[in-house]
């Protein structure tokens, strides 16, 4: 009886730790990876005491092809100023992630 319980337990662990993650693991999309990285980067700026109220560009390449930008929701005039735009957008990056000054996700396009 103990052998059956041990075998069941070992089988369960094998399934749970090896088979289940390999079969049911989801791979994050580029927009999910970029959004997560942008939020983390933004939070690091906040922890360092950086004022993000002007809506600055945080990264011209948060992941390849993506920029990370701070904006407001709803948008404010400061968000449309050239100095607050990511210079790489439209040149080497064709997607962007926007977070608000509190590092909350707005959108990924």
Secondary structure, DSSP 8 states (H G I E B T S, - for coil): -HHHHHHHHHHHHHIIIIIHHHHH-----HHHHHHHHHHHHHHHHHHTT---TT--EEEEEEETTEEEEE--SS--GGGG-GGGS-TTBTTTB-EEEEE-TT--EEEE-
